[in-house]
């Protein structure tokens, strides 16, 4: 069973950030620790400066259509790849969306995973749907920046990982996902594009 709310928002988000495809958006290493942070709900997060605060700022920028801020909160490599491939799109604003920032998992001092949820009304069903997302961040000279995201698209399958620093790979995954969804609607089986995000996106 596919989670269409997840599919539309995440594919739309990834498409606009990575390859402008408008559709509808185990750890490695040691010294791993886990913390939690208060989240926001269509507002700014209460978390102190850190990876959770960056994700909160990013989601708020997505919600309110602050395009420049959305791009500024990506990693330098992701921004360079956008420029290299002539990508200009950003997520569409949503006045009805709400979000929460949850658990933060640190991998050493330079890499973090941040859990979050994004809740909004589905344009397809008009029902409120919640998307669970895991963001991958790296600590850069300018602070914590977002390099990718993962989410469960199909139940009982590993999450789909989208790396904003590898737009061509992300484009391929999005195309395969769209084809798979189309195949399921026609009742035809197709290869899954989901993969387990064992490590955060790397340079």
Buried (B, 14 or more C-beta within 10 A) or exposed (E): EBBBBBBBBBBBBBBBBBBBBEBBBEBEEEEEEEEEBEBBEBEEBEBEEBBBBBBBBBBBBBBBBBBEBBBBBBBBBBBEBBEEBEBEBBBBEBEEBBBBBBBBBBBEEEBBBBBBBBBBBBEEEEEEBBBBBBBBBBBBEEEBBBBBBBBBBBEEBBBBBBBBBBBEBBBEBBBBBBBBBEEBEEEEEBEBBBEEBEBBBBE
